[in-house]
Structure formats: structure tokens, C-alpha cells
Amino acid sequence: MSQSSNTSLRSPFIAAITVVIAVAAWYGAKAYYHPVPPEIPVRKFQIAMEGRVGPWNGPAISPDGTGVAYRQRGRLWIRDLDKTEGREIPGTDGQNRPTWSPDSDFVVYIVGNILLKSPVSEGPKTLVCEATDGRFGGSTWKPDG
């Protein structure tokens, strides 16, 4: 066999090996830099709402997606979505319009003309402010709290 025929047989083999290595490196880099995100579980649940549900007393899902605040028997209730039962936040009689803090640690709500804040875990409620004209149109949180 001549030197040139030997070289011509090796060229396709080297090209094929180069393509296989390049494809393997591409898939490896893709898997490393773009990992498959974990599967997010679907959560289904029911909450018995009292009376007519509207913007003043509808449920509010926490920003971190782990809980829901809702009105039941005229009081504020929190349900962790990994639990089957909700828990009442004490001292929230007559509350409306629950709104979560950005960190999901607190809920503010309106009672009459007063805006109150309660921790989702345990602790005392705090007066945020009182509406001078006797009405609140709603509440929201600034990103810095």
C-alpha cells in the first residue's frame, strides 16, 4: 500500500472521530450550563369561602407560593399549601383584603378604617395606619417592605 492511500483511509476516520468528540462536548456543555429544572408539583386544594367572593375578601396566594390567606367566619386564615388544614390568625375579626408581604412573612389586612399587619407564624398584630376619611381602597407592599 502506498503512503497516499494510507493517508486517504485515515482522513475519514479522523474526521468521524472529530465529529463524535465535538457532538459529545456540545451535549456535555449543554447539560452542564442548562440543567433540567426540577419538576414542580401540582397542588390542588379546596377552600370553603363564605358569602360572595370579591376583591375585598378573595383569597391571596403568598409570593413564595407556599401559602394562601383567606377569610373564613369573618377572620383571617392562613393555609400552608403542604398541609390539609388552615389555621386562624388570632384577633383578626372583621378583616378584609389580605395582602402578603414580599417575603411571605406577614399579611396586612383592613378592619374598618384601620390597616393592620400580622405575622404569618406567631406574634402580635401591629397597627400600620388609620384611614383619615374612613376608607381604604386596598393595600400593597413596596419592595423594601
KEKOL-802271 format. One record per atom (N, C-alpha, C, CB): atom name; residue in one letter; residue number from 1; x, y, z. Coordinates in nm, 4 decimals. Glycine has a CB too. Layout:
(CA A NUM (X Y Z))
...
//
This chain:
(N M 1 (0.0829 -0.1167 0.0000))
(CA M 1 (0.0000 0.0000 0.0000))
(C M 1 (0.0882 0.1242 0.0000))
(CB M 1 (-0.0948 -0.0009 0.1200))
(N S 2 (0.0444 0.2221 -0.0713))
(CA S 2 (0.1261 0.3424 -0.0809))
(C S 2 (0.0950 0.4372 0.0339))
(CB S 2 (0.1035 0.4124 -0.2154))
(N Q 3 (0.1835 0.5315 0.0523))
(CA Q 3 (0.1695 0.6306 0.1587))
(C Q 3 (0.0441 0.7137 0.1391))
(CB Q 3 (0.2923 0.7213 0.1640))
(N S 4 (0.0095 0.7531 0.0163))
(CA S 4 (-0.1064 0.8384 -0.0082))
(C S 4 (-0.2373 0.7646 0.0141))
(CB S 4 (-0.1020 0.8931 -0.1492))
(N S 5 (-0.2444 0.6357 -0.0195))
(CA S 5 (-0.3699 0.5623 0.0051))
(C S 5 (-0.3899 0.5379 0.1540))
(CB S 5 (-0.3702 0.4277 -0.0707))
(N N 6 (-0.2803 0.5191 0.2262))
(CA N 6 (-0.2883 0.5016 0.3710))
(C N 6 (-0.3409 0.6299 0.4370))
(CB N 6 (-0.1494 0.4636 0.4289))
(N T 7 (-0.2958 0.7456 0.3926))
(CA T 7 (-0.3395 0.8746 0.4439))
(C T 7 (-0.4851 0.9002 0.4080))
(CB T 7 (-0.2510 0.9866 0.3895))
(N S 8 (-0.5265 0.8624 0.2866))
(CA S 8 (-0.6649 0.8856 0.2452))
(C S 8 (-0.7616 0.7974 0.3228))
(CB S 8 (-0.6805 0.8607 0.0956))
(N L 9 (-0.7202 0.6828 0.3733))
(CA L 9 (-0.8069 0.5985 0.4556))
(C L 9 (-0.8190 0.6534 0.5970))
(CB L 9 (-0.7539 0.4552 0.4596))
(N R 10 (-0.7118 0.7173 0.6472))
(CA R 10 (-0.7154 0.7717 0.7819))
(C R 10 (-0.7943 0.9019 0.7908))
(CB R 10 (-0.5755 0.7940 0.8312))
(N S 11 (-0.7998 0.9802 0.6878))
(CA S 11 (-0.8670 1.1107 0.6902))
(C S 11 (-1.0151 1.1000 0.7255))
(CB S 11 (-0.8521 1.1789 0.5556))
(N P 12 (-1.0956 1.0093 0.6618))
(CA P 12 (-1.2365 0.9979 0.7020))
(C P 12 (-1.2511 0.9484 0.8458))
(CB P 12 (-1.3106 0.9036 0.6073))
(N F 13 (-1.1630 0.8576 0.8877))
(CA F 13 (-1.1691 0.8055 1.0232))
(C F 13 (-1.1428 0.9167 1.1243))
(CB F 13 (-1.0682 0.6913 1.0415))
(N I 14 (-1.0433 0.9993 1.1000))
(CA I 14 (-1.0101 1.1107 1.1884))
(C I 14 (-1.1235 1.2135 1.1885))
(CB I 14 (-0.8770 1.1767 1.1451))
(N A 15 (-1.1820 1.2372 1.0734))
(CA A 15 (-1.2945 1.3315 1.0648))
(C A 15 (-1.4145 1.2799 1.1444))
(CB A 15 (-1.3346 1.3548 0.9171))
(N A 16 (-1.4435 1.1511 1.1332))
(CA A 16 (-1.5560 1.0928 1.2064))
(C A 16 (-1.5326 1.0997 1.3567))
(CB A 16 (-1.5787 0.9474 1.1632))
(N I 17 (-1.4135 1.0688 1.4012))
(CA I 17 (-1.3804 1.0766 1.5444))
(C I 17 (-1.3918 1.2203 1.5919))
(CB I 17 (-1.2376 1.0221 1.5718))
(N T 18 (-1.3482 1.3163 1.5129))
(CA T 18 (-1.3566 1.4580 1.5489))
(C T 18 (-1.5015 1.5007 1.5639))
(CB T 18 (-1.2864 1.5449 1.4436))
(N V 19 (-1.5882 1.4559 1.4717))
(CA V 19 (-1.7311 1.4899 1.4801))
(C V 19 (-1.7923 1.4286 1.6054))
(CB V 19 (-1.8070 1.4411 1.3540))
(N V 20 (-1.7618 1.3039 1.6369))
(CA V 20 (-1.8162 1.2383 1.7567))
(C V 20 (-1.7718 1.3120 1.8829))
(CB V 20 (-1.7713 1.0902 1.7628))
(N I 21 (-1.6462 1.3509 1.8891))
(CA I 21 (-1.5956 1.4235 2.0065))
(C I 21 (-1.6635 1.5601 2.0172))
(CB I 21 (-1.4412 1.4406 1.9985))
(N A 22 (-1.6810 1.6304 1.9053))
(CA A 22 (-1.7446 1.7622 1.9070))
(C A 22 (-1.8902 1.7523 1.9524))
(CB A 22 (-1.7369 1.8271 1.7679))
(N V 23 (-1.9630 1.6508 1.9019))
(CA V 23 (-2.1039 1.6333 1.9418))
(C V 23 (-2.1126 1.5987 2.0905))
(CB V 23 (-2.1720 1.5220 1.8566))
(N A 24 (-2.0270 1.5135 2.1397))
(CA A 24 (-2.0271 1.4777 2.2823))
(C A 24 (-1.9938 1.5992 2.3681))
(CB A 24 (-1.9262 1.3639 2.3100))
(N A 25 (-1.8977 1.6809 2.3248))
(CA A 25 (-1.8629 1.8014 2.4004))
(C A 25 (-1.9803 1.8997 2.4012))
(CB A 25 (-1.7370 1.8686 2.3405))
(N W 26 (-2.0503 1.9124 2.2881))
(CA W 26 (-2.1658 2.0032 2.2810))
(C W 26 (-2.2764 1.9582 2.3763))
(CB W 26 (-2.2202 2.0105 2.1366))
(N Y 27 (-2.3102 1.8276 2.3752))
(CA Y 27 (-2.4133 1.7773 2.4670))
(C Y 27 (-2.3702 1.7913 2.6127))
(CB Y 27 (-2.4449 1.6304 2.4362))
(N G 28 (-2.2433 1.7676 2.6397))
(CA G 28 (-2.1938 1.7830 2.7768))
(C G 28 (-2.2021 1.9268 2.8244))
(CB G 28 (-2.0505 1.7344 2.7867))
(N A 29 (-2.1643 2.0206 2.7385))
(CA A 29 (-2.1720 2.1627 2.7750))
(C A 29 (-2.3165 2.2059 2.7919))
(CB A 29 (-2.1032 2.2499 2.6688))
(N K 30 (-2.4031 2.1567 2.7056))
(CA K 30 (-2.5459 2.1922 2.7157))
(C K 30 (-2.6035 2.1429 2.8475))
(CB K 30 (-2.6260 2.1329 2.5972))
(N A 31 (-2.5715 2.0193 2.8860))
(CA A 31 (-2.6221 1.9646 3.0122))
(C A 31 (-2.5635 2.0385 3.1323))
(CB A 31 (-2.5899 1.8150 3.0221))
(N Y 32 (-2.4386 2.0808 3.1214))
(CA Y 32 (-2.3738 2.1497 3.2328))
(C Y 32 (-2.4283 2.2911 3.2508))
(CB Y 32 (-2.2229 2.1545 3.2110))
(N Y 33 (-2.4428 2.3649 3.1428))
(CA Y 33 (-2.4850 2.5048 3.1513))
(C Y 33 (-2.6360 2.5228 3.1503))
(CB Y 33 (-2.4256 2.5823 3.0378))
(N H 34 (-2.7106 2.4236 3.1096))
(CA H 34 (-2.8572 2.4315 3.1055))
(C H 34 (-2.9169 2.3060 3.1676))
(CB H 34 (-2.9080 2.4493 2.9598))
(N P 35 (-2.9007 2.2898 3.3006))
(CA P 35 (-2.9558 2.1694 3.3636))
(C P 35 (-3.1082 2.1690 3.3559))
(CB P 35 (-2.9103 2.1598 3.5103))
(N V 36 (-3.1647 2.0516 3.3583))
(CA V 36 (-3.3097 2.0368 3.3551))
(C V 36 (-3.3645 2.0833 3.4892))
(CB V 36 (-3.3516 1.8889 3.3248))
(N P 37 (-3.4590 2.1786 3.4894))
(CA P 37 (-3.5142 2.2261 3.6167))
(C P 37 (-3.5927 2.1142 3.6857))
(CB P 37 (-3.6053 2.3495 3.5938))
(N P 38 (-3.5972 2.1195 3.8174))
(CA P 38 (-3.6734 2.0168 3.8887))
(C P 38 (-3.8220 2.0304 3.8580))
(CB P 38 (-3.6492 2.0266 4.0408))
(N E 39 (-3.8903 1.9199 3.8614))
(CA E 39 (-4.0338 1.9209 3.8346))
(C E 39 (-4.1075 1.9846 3.9521))
(CB E 39 (-4.0860 1.7773 3.8088))
(N I 40 (-4.1947 2.0794 3.9225))
(CA I 40 (-4.2716 2.1487 4.0250))
(C I 40 (-4.4017 2.0722 4.0468))
(CB I 40 (-4.2995 2.2974 3.9848))
(N P 41 (-4.4283 2.0324 4.1706))
(CA P 41 (-4.5507 1.9554 4.1942))
(C P 41 (-4.6764 2.0413 4.1785))
(CB P 41 (-4.5474 1.8938 4.3338))
(N V 42 (-4.7795 1.9803 4.1258))
(CA V 42 (-4.9085 2.0470 4.1137))
(C V 42 (-4.9825 2.0289 4.2451))
(CB V 42 (-4.9915 1.9908 3.9932))
(N R 43 (-5.0397 2.1378 4.2952))
(CA R 43 (-5.1137 2.1308 4.4213))
(C R 43 (-5.2580 2.1671 4.3938))
(CB R 43 (-5.0521 2.2250 4.5293))
(N K 44 (-5.3464 2.0809 4.4356))
(CA K 44 (-5.4891 2.1076 4.4226))
(C K 44 (-5.5487 2.1075 4.5619))
(CB K 44 (-5.5596 2.0025 4.3305))
(N F 45 (-5.6356 2.2039 4.5871))
(CA F 45 (-5.6986 2.2114 4.7179))
(C F 45 (-5.8282 2.2887 4.7056))
(CB F 45 (-5.6048 2.2771 4.8216))
(N Q 46 (-5.9115 2.2739 4.8057))
(CA Q 46 (-6.0369 2.3476 4.8119))
(C Q 46 (-6.0416 2.4265 4.9417))
(CB Q 46 (-6.1583 2.2522 4.8008))
(N I 47 (-6.0949 2.5479 4.9299))
(CA I 47 (-6.1175 2.6313 5.0478))
(C I 47 (-6.2628 2.6746 5.0419))
(CB I 47 (-6.0193 2.7558 5.0531))
(N A 48 (-6.3365 2.6443 5.1467))
(CA A 48 (-6.4769 2.6847 5.1517))
(C A 48 (-6.4828 2.8338 5.1818))
(CB A 48 (-6.5562 2.6026 5.2589))
(N M 49 (-6.5288 2.9115 5.0855))
(CA M 49 (-6.5378 3.0561 5.1024))
(C M 49 (-6.6783 3.0901 5.1500))
(CB M 49 (-6.5037 3.1311 4.9697))
(N E 50 (-6.6860 3.1868 5.2396))
(CA E 50 (-6.8158 3.2276 5.2927))
(C E 50 (-6.8710 3.3439 5.2119))
(CB E 50 (-6.8045 3.2661 5.4415))
(N G 51 (-6.9984 3.3455 5.1928))
(CA G 51 (-7.0641 3.4571 5.1245))
(C G 51 (-7.0148 3.4743 4.9822))
(CB G 51 (-7.0424 3.5851 5.2013))
(N R 52 (-7.0323 3.5945 4.9323))
(CA R 52 (-6.9866 3.6261 4.7976))
(C R 52 (-6.8380 3.6585 4.8000))
(CB R 52 (-7.0669 3.7438 4.7384))
(N V 53 (-6.7668 3.6044 4.7047))
(CA V 53 (-6.6235 3.6294 4.6952))
(C V 53 (-6.6015 3.7436 4.5976))
(CB V 53 (-6.5462 3.5016 4.6504))
(N G 54 (-6.5242 3.8413 4.6398))
(CA G 54 (-6.4927 3.9563 4.5558))
(C G 54 (-6.3554 4.0079 4.5911))
(CB G 54 (-6.5980 4.0674 4.5715))
(N P 55 (-6.3188 4.1216 4.5358))
(CA P 55 (-6.1842 4.1742 4.5629))
(C P 55 (-6.1604 4.2100 4.7089))
(CB P 55 (-6.1596 4.2954 4.4784))
(N W 56 (-6.2649 4.2292 4.7853))
(CA W 56 (-6.2481 4.2668 4.9260))
(C W 56 (-6.2265 4.1463 5.0169))
(CB W 56 (-6.3690 4.3446 4.9734))
(N N 57 (-6.2633 4.0273 4.9737))
(CA N 57 (-6.2480 3.9123 5.0624))
(C N 57 (-6.2004 3.7860 4.9903))
(CB N 57 (-6.3787 3.8842 5.1313))
(N G 58 (-6.1445 3.7996 4.8726))
(CA G 58 (-6.0946 3.6826 4.7999))
(C G 58 (-5.9643 3.6316 4.8585))
(CB G 58 (-6.0751 3.7161 4.6530))
(N P 59 (-5.9276 3.5100 4.8252))
(CA P 59 (-5.8015 3.4538 4.8752))
(C P 59 (-5.6810 3.5233 4.8119))
(CB P 59 (-5.7954 3.3029 4.8473))
(N A 60 (-5.5674 3.5199 4.8813))
(CA A 60 (-5.4428 3.5788 4.8316))
(C A 60 (-5.3317 3.4753 4.8476))
(CB A 60 (-5.4075 3.7119 4.9080))
(N I 61 (-5.2664 3.4416 4.7380))
(CA I 61 (-5.1568 3.3444 4.7406))
(C I 61 (-5.0279 3.4173 4.7763))
(CB I 61 (-5.1429 3.2706 4.6033))
(N S 62 (-4.9481 3.3557 4.8617))
(CA S 62 (-4.8223 3.4179 4.9061))
(C S 62 (-4.7244 3.4299 4.7893))
(CB S 62 (-4.7585 3.3358 5.0211))
(N P 63 (-4.6366 3.5313 4.7931))
(CA P 63 (-4.5390 3.5492 4.6849))
(C P 63 (-4.4475 3.4290 4.6639))
(CB P 63 (-4.4551 3.6700 4.7128))
(N D 64 (-4.4152 3.3572 4.7715))
(CA D 64 (-4.3284 3.2406 4.7550))
(C D 64 (-4.4065 3.1154 4.7152))
(CB D 64 (-4.2519 3.2144 4.8834))
(N G 65 (-4.5392 3.1276 4.7030))
(CA G 65 (-4.6213 3.0176 4.6553))
(C G 65 (-4.6448 2.9058 4.7552))
(CB G 65 (-4.5602 2.9613 4.5358))
(N T 66 (-4.6158 2.9295 4.8820))
(CA T 66 (-4.6302 2.8225 4.9808))
(C T 66 (-4.7568 2.8324 5.0649))
(CB T 66 (-4.5118 2.8223 5.0712))
(N G 67 (-4.8300 2.9435 5.0550))
(CA G 67 (-4.9488 2.9593 5.1394))
(C G 67 (-5.0546 3.0438 5.0729))
(CB G 67 (-4.9113 3.0207 5.2721))
(N V 68 (-5.1727 3.0405 5.1337))
(CA V 68 (-5.2834 3.1228 5.0876))
(C V 68 (-5.3513 3.1833 5.2099))
(CB V 68 (-5.3845 3.0398 5.0018))
(N A 69 (-5.3829 3.3122 5.2007))
(CA A 69 (-5.4565 3.3820 5.3063))
(C A 69 (-5.6002 3.3974 5.2589))
(CB A 69 (-5.3917 3.5220 5.3401))
(N Y 70 (-5.6949 3.3744 5.3477))
(CA Y 70 (-5.8354 3.3837 5.3090))
(C Y 70 (-5.9210 3.4167 5.4300))
(CB Y 70 (-5.8830 3.2528 5.2439))
(N R 71 (-6.0430 3.4563 5.4034))
(CA R 71 (-6.1380 3.4934 5.5083))
(C R 71 (-6.2309 3.3751 5.5334))
(CB R 71 (-6.2195 3.6214 5.4688))
(N Q 72 (-6.2432 3.3411 5.6599))
(CA Q 72 (-6.3376 3.2366 5.6989))
(C Q 72 (-6.3967 3.2756 5.8331))
(CB Q 72 (-6.2685 3.0957 5.7060))
(N R 73 (-6.5296 3.2727 5.8411))
(CA R 73 (-6.6013 3.3131 5.9618))
(C R 73 (-6.5614 3.4537 6.0068))
(CB R 73 (-6.5753 3.2131 6.0743))
(N G 74 (-6.5361 3.5416 5.9092))
(CA G 74 (-6.5029 3.6806 5.9389))
(C G 74 (-6.3620 3.7044 5.9885))
(CB G 74 (-6.5962 3.7319 6.0386))
(N R 75 (-6.2788 3.6007 5.9868))
(CA R 75 (-6.1419 3.6129 6.0381))
(C R 75 (-6.0413 3.5723 5.9314))
(CB R 75 (-6.1232 3.5264 6.1645))
(N L 76 (-5.9164 3.6106 5.9531))
(CA L 76 (-5.8089 3.5771 5.8618))
(C L 76 (-5.7576 3.4366 5.8914))
(CB L 76 (-5.6950 3.6800 5.8719))
(N W 77 (-5.7472 3.3582 5.7879))
(CA W 77 (-5.6928 3.2235 5.7977))
(C W 77 (-5.5764 3.2113 5.7004))
(CB W 77 (-5.8019 3.1160 5.7683))
(N I 78 (-5.4780 3.1301 5.7374))
(CA I 78 (-5.3631 3.1006 5.6523))
(C I 78 (-5.3588 2.9493 5.6331))
(CB I 78 (-5.2283 3.1549 5.7149))
(N R 79 (-5.3393 2.9097 5.5101))
(CA R 79 (-5.3223 2.7674 5.4837))
(C R 79 (-5.1903 2.7469 5.4111))
(CB R 79 (-5.4410 2.7107 5.4007))
(N D 80 (-5.1030 2.6701 5.4746))
(CA D 80 (-4.9799 2.6292 5.4085))
(C D 80 (-5.0198 2.5248 5.3048))
(CB D 80 (-4.8729 2.5727 5.5115))
(N L 81 (-4.9710 2.5379 5.1837))
(CA L 81 (-5.0175 2.4511 5.0769))
(C L 81 (-4.9666 2.3077 5.0873))
(CB L 81 (-4.9768 2.5082 4.9459))
(N D 82 (-4.8747 2.2831 5.1785))
(CA D 82 (-4.8335 2.1445 5.2014))
(C D 82 (-4.9107 2.0804 5.3172))
(CB D 82 (-4.6832 2.1386 5.2295))
(N K 83 (-5.0124 2.1512 5.3680))
(CA K 83 (-5.0969 2.0999 5.4765))
(C K 83 (-5.2405 2.0861 5.4258))
(CB K 83 (-5.0912 2.1941 5.6017))
(N T 84 (-5.3195 2.0093 5.4969))
(CA T 84 (-5.4596 1.9893 5.4561))
(C T 84 (-5.5554 2.0831 5.5269))
(CB T 84 (-5.5014 1.8466 5.4823))
(N E 85 (-5.5117 2.1474 5.6346))
(CA E 85 (-5.5998 2.2364 5.7106))
(C E 85 (-5.5360 2.3742 5.7250))
(CB E 85 (-5.6308 2.1768 5.8497))
(N G 86 (-5.6219 2.4760 5.7306))
(CA G 86 (-5.5759 2.6116 5.7557))
(C G 86 (-5.5715 2.6401 5.9048))
(CB G 86 (-5.6657 2.7125 5.6852))
(N R 87 (-5.5138 2.7534 5.9387))
(CA R 87 (-5.5089 2.7942 6.0798))
(C R 87 (-5.5521 2.9402 6.0892))
(CB R 87 (-5.3649 2.7742 6.1404))
(N E 88 (-5.6264 2.9697 6.1930))
(CA E 88 (-5.6770 3.1047 6.2145))
(C E 88 (-5.5666 3.1932 6.2719))
(CB E 88 (-5.7996 3.1028 6.3086))
(N I 89 (-5.5591 3.3166 6.2224))
(CA I 89 (-5.4695 3.4164 6.2808))
(C I 89 (-5.5524 3.4893 6.3864))
(CB I 89 (-5.4103 3.5171 6.1705))
(N P 90 (-5.5167 3.4775 6.5140))
(CA P 90 (-5.5984 3.5350 6.6216))
(C P 90 (-5.6124 3.6870 6.6119))
(CB P 90 (-5.5388 3.4988 6.7556))
(N G 91 (-5.7268 3.7365 6.6567))
(CA G 91 (-5.7500 3.8799 6.6655))
(C G 91 (-5.7726 3.9487 6.5322))
(CB G 91 (-5.6360 3.9435 6.7330))
(N T 92 (-5.8266 3.8769 6.4347))
(CA T 92 (-5.8470 3.9364 6.3021))
(C T 92 (-5.9949 3.9465 6.2666))
(CB T 92 (-5.7741 3.8547 6.1960))
(N D 93 (-6.0811 3.9596 6.3668))
(CA D 93 (-6.2258 3.9688 6.3422))
(C D 93 (-6.2578 4.0833 6.2473))
(CB D 93 (-6.3020 3.9877 6.4743))
(N G 94 (-6.3437 4.0564 6.1487))
(CA G 94 (-6.3910 4.1587 6.0565))
(C G 94 (-6.2916 4.2001 5.9503))
(CB G 94 (-6.4305 4.2772 6.1323))
(N Q 95 (-6.1871 4.1254 5.9298))
(CA Q 95 (-6.0826 4.1644 5.8342))
(C Q 95 (-6.1284 4.1497 5.6899))
(CB Q 95 (-5.9575 4.0813 5.8565))
(N N 96 (-6.0664 4.2267 5.6022))
(CA N 96 (-6.0881 4.2221 5.4578))
(C N 96 (-5.9560 4.2474 5.3865))
(CB N 96 (-6.1951 4.3260 5.4140))
(N R 97 (-5.9500 4.2089 5.2622))
(CA R 97 (-5.8402 4.2381 5.1695))
(C R 97 (-5.7024 4.1988 5.2211))
(CB R 97 (-5.8399 4.3834 5.1376))
(N P 98 (-5.6790 4.0720 5.2467))
(CA P 98 (-5.5448 4.0320 5.2904))
(C P 98 (-5.4435 4.0515 5.1778))
(CB P 98 (-5.5447 3.8849 5.3373))
(N T 99 (-5.3251 4.1013 5.2150))
(CA T 99 (-5.2158 4.1217 5.1204))
(C T 99 (-5.0866 4.0734 5.1855))
(CB T 99 (-5.2047 4.2721 5.0776))
(N W 100 (-5.0124 3.9895 5.1150))
(CA W 100 (-4.8885 3.9329 5.1684))
(C W 100 (-4.7725 4.0305 5.1563))
(CB W 100 (-4.8545 3.8030 5.0965))
(N S 101 (-4.6788 4.0192 5.2501))
(CA S 101 (-4.5523 4.0928 5.2369))
(C S 101 (-4.4682 4.0222 5.1297))
(CB S 101 (-4.4746 4.1004 5.3754))
(N P 102 (-4.3724 4.0930 5.0668))
(CA P 102 (-4.2913 4.0306 4.9622))
(C P 102 (-4.2151 3.9066 5.0088))
(CB P 102 (-4.1938 4.1307 4.9084))
(N D 103 (-4.1785 3.9007 5.1375))
(CA D 103 (-4.1060 3.7848 5.1894))
(C D 103 (-4.1984 3.6750 5.2419))
(CB D 103 (-4.0126 3.8284 5.2991))
(N S 104 (-4.3287 3.6947 5.2312))
(CA S 104 (-4.4316 3.5984 5.2752))
(C S 104 (-4.4320 3.5745 5.4254))
(CB S 104 (-4.4118 3.4666 5.2048))
(N D 105 (-4.3732 3.6657 5.5033))
(CA D 105 (-4.3704 3.6509 5.6492))
(C D 105 (-4.4858 3.7216 5.7195))
(CB D 105 (-4.2401 3.7036 5.7028))
(N F 106 (-4.5499 3.8178 5.6522))
(CA F 106 (-4.6576 3.8961 5.7125))
(C F 106 (-4.7749 3.9084 5.6156))
(CB F 106 (-4.6068 4.0361 5.7533))
(N V 107 (-4.8910 3.9366 5.6736))
(CA V 107 (-5.0099 3.9688 5.5950))
(C V 107 (-5.0674 4.0978 5.6530))
(CB V 107 (-5.1163 3.8508 5.5976))
(N V 108 (-5.0979 4.1940 5.5660))
(CA V 108 (-5.1706 4.3121 5.6103))
(C V 108 (-5.3161 4.2937 5.5697))
(CB V 108 (-5.1101 4.4439 5.5496))
(N Y 109 (-5.4045 4.3571 5.6454))
(CA Y 109 (-5.5482 4.3448 5.6199))
(C Y 109 (-5.6173 4.4666 5.6769))
(CB Y 109 (-5.6066 4.2139 5.6815))
(N I 110 (-5.7384 4.4864 5.6314))
(CA I 110 (-5.8163 4.6034 5.6716))
(C I 110 (-5.9273 4.5597 5.7659))
(CB I 110 (-5.8752 4.6767 5.5480))
(N V 111 (-5.9423 4.6322 5.8747))
(CA V 111 (-6.0555 4.6155 5.9668))
(C V 111 (-6.1163 4.7536 5.9830))
(CB V 111 (-6.0112 4.5534 6.1073))
(N G 112 (-6.2328 4.7748 5.9205))
(CA G 112 (-6.2959 4.9069 5.9246))
(C G 112 (-6.2095 5.0086 5.8538))
(CB G 112 (-6.3214 4.9509 6.0692))
(N N 113 (-6.1572 5.1056 5.9301))
(CA N 113 (-6.0708 5.2083 5.8715))
(C N 113 (-5.9257 5.1954 5.9193))
(CB N 113 (-6.1243 5.3472 5.9056))
(N I 114 (-5.8888 5.0756 5.9635))
(CA I 114 (-5.7547 5.0520 6.0171))
(C I 114 (-5.6835 4.9467 5.9322))
(CB I 114 (-5.7616 5.0070 6.1660))
(N L 115 (-5.5569 4.9723 5.9020))
(CA L 115 (-5.4721 4.8756 5.8331))
(C L 115 (-5.3814 4.8112 5.9370))
(CB L 115 (-5.3886 4.9433 5.7187))
(N L 116 (-5.3900 4.6783 5.9476))
(CA L 116 (-5.3125 4.6033 6.0470))
(C L 116 (-5.2186 4.5055 5.9776))
(CB L 116 (-5.4061 4.5278 6.1440))
(N K 117 (-5.1122 4.4687 6.0490))
(CA K 117 (-5.0150 4.3720 5.9992))
(C K 117 (-5.0004 4.2611 6.1025))
(CB K 117 (-4.8773 4.4397 5.9696))
(N S 118 (-5.0076 4.1360 6.0559))
(CA S 118 (-4.9883 4.0214 6.1443))
(C S 118 (-4.8814 3.9293 6.0875))
(CB S 118 (-5.1204 3.9448 6.1641))
(N P 119 (-4.7967 3.8749 6.1752))
(CA P 119 (-4.7022 3.7752 6.1262))
(C P 119 (-4.7763 3.6472 6.0894))
(CB P 119 (-4.5932 3.7462 6.2317))
(N V 120 (-4.7270 3.5780 5.9896))
(CA V 120 (-4.7907 3.4537 5.9468))
(C V 120 (-4.7659 3.3439 6.0494))
(CB V 120 (-4.7387 3.4107 5.8083))
(N S 121 (-4.6507 3.3459 6.1129))
(CA S 121 (-4.6234 3.2455 6.2161))
(C S 121 (-4.6959 3.2858 6.3431))
(CB S 121 (-4.4701 3.2304 6.2421))
(N E 122 (-4.6255 3.3286 6.4446))
(CA E 122 (-4.6900 3.3722 6.5682))
(C E 122 (-4.6381 3.5084 6.6070))
(CB E 122 (-4.6664 3.2714 6.6818))
(N G 123 (-4.7205 3.5825 6.6759))
(CA G 123 (-4.6775 3.7129 6.7224))
(C G 123 (-4.7918 3.8120 6.7207))
(CB G 123 (-4.5630 3.7641 6.6381))
(N P 124 (-4.7691 3.9294 6.7796))
(CA P 124 (-4.8764 4.0285 6.7900))
(C P 124 (-4.9003 4.1006 6.6572))
(CB P 124 (-4.8433 4.1302 6.8990))
(N K 125 (-5.0245 4.1450 6.6398))
(CA K 125 (-5.0551 4.2281 6.5233))
(C K 125 (-5.0060 4.3692 6.5497))
(CB K 125 (-5.2076 4.2276 6.4920))
(N T 126 (-4.9826 4.4432 6.4415))
(CA T 126 (-4.9291 4.5782 6.4513))
(C T 126 (-5.0184 4.6730 6.3723))
(CB T 126 (-4.7829 4.5842 6.3998))
(N L 127 (-5.0482 4.7889 6.4315))
(CA L 127 (-5.1215 4.8928 6.3605))
(C L 127 (-5.0271 4.9565 6.2589))
(CB L 127 (-5.1791 4.9998 6.4593))
(N V 128 (-5.0668 4.9562 6.1316))
(CA V 128 (-4.9862 5.0189 6.0273))
(C V 128 (-5.0299 5.1638 6.0108))
(CB V 128 (-4.9989 4.9418 5.8929))
(N C 129 (-5.1601 5.1851 5.9926))
(CA C 129 (-5.2114 5.3215 5.9814))
(C C 129 (-5.3637 5.3194 5.9907))
(CB C 129 (-5.1654 5.3873 5.8484))
(N E 130 (-5.4191 5.4384 6.0026))
(CA E 130 (-5.5638 5.4549 6.0081))
(C E 130 (-5.6033 5.5489 5.8946))
(CB E 130 (-5.6108 5.5105 6.1482))
(N A 131 (-5.7087 5.5125 5.8218))
(CA A 131 (-5.7563 5.5966 5.7122))
(C A 131 (-5.8273 5.7180 5.7697))
(CB A 131 (-5.8508 5.5174 5.6178))
(N T 132 (-5.7840 5.8363 5.7311))
(CA T 132 (-5.8424 5.9580 5.7860))
(C T 132 (-5.9846 5.9822 5.7357))
(CB T 132 (-5.7553 6.0768 5.7519))
(N D 133 (-6.0142 5.9337 5.6138))
(CA D 133 (-6.1500 5.9538 5.5628))
(C D 133 (-6.2382 5.8317 5.5890))
(CB D 133 (-6.1462 5.9842 5.4127))
(N G 134 (-6.1826 5.7341 5.6624))
(CA G 134 (-6.2617 5.6179 5.6997))
(C G 134 (-6.2667 5.5072 5.5963))
(CB G 134 (-6.3980 5.6605 5.7292))
(N R 135 (-6.1891 5.5198 5.4865))
(CA R 135 (-6.1957 5.4178 5.3822))
(C R 135 (-6.0559 5.3798 5.3330))
(CB R 135 (-6.2813 5.4672 5.2649))
(N F 136 (-6.0441 5.2540 5.2961))
(CA F 136 (-5.9246 5.2043 5.2300))
(C F 136 (-5.9669 5.1486 5.0951))
(CB F 136 (-5.8514 5.0961 5.3164))
(N G 137 (-5.8884 5.1756 4.9938))
(CA G 137 (-5.9166 5.1179 4.8623))
(C G 137 (-5.8425 4.9877 4.8422))
(CB G 137 (-5.8797 5.2156 4.7522))
(N G 138 (-5.7517 4.9542 4.9300))
(CA G 138 (-5.6709 4.8335 4.9180))
(C G 138 (-5.5341 4.8585 4.9781))
(CB G 138 (-5.6585 4.7894 4.7707))
(N S 139 (-5.4451 4.7651 4.9604))
(CA S 139 (-5.3103 4.7797 5.0149))
(C S 139 (-5.2118 4.7075 4.9256))
(CB S 139 (-5.3024 4.7257 5.1592))
(N T 140 (-5.0872 4.7505 4.9353))
(CA T 140 (-4.9782 4.6855 4.8631))
(C T 140 (-4.8496 4.7089 4.9414))
(CB T 140 (-4.9660 4.7398 4.7161))
(N W 141 (-4.7451 4.6352 4.9067))
(CA W 141 (-4.6163 4.6485 4.9737))
(C W 141 (-4.5158 4.7063 4.8767))
(CB W 141 (-4.5673 4.5129 5.0288))
(N K 142 (-4.4316 4.7937 4.9275))
(CA K 142 (-4.3168 4.8378 4.8495))
(C K 142 (-4.2131 4.7257 4.8567))
(CB K 142 (-4.2585 4.9754 4.9030))
(N P 143 (-4.1261 4.7140 4.7568))
(CA P 143 (-4.0268 4.6054 4.7585))
(C P 143 (-3.9395 4.6033 4.8834))
(CB P 143 (-3.9384 4.6163 4.6378))
(N D 144 (-3.9145 4.7190 4.9442))
(CA D 144 (-3.8299 4.7217 5.0636))
(C D 144 (-3.9084 4.7031 5.1931))
(CB D 144 (-3.7544 4.8517 5.0693))
(N G 145 (-4.0369 4.6702 5.1812))
(CA G 145 (-4.1189 4.6442 5.2986))
(C G 145 (-4.1974 4.7639 5.3411))
(CB G 145 (-4.0346 4.5982 5.4115))
//
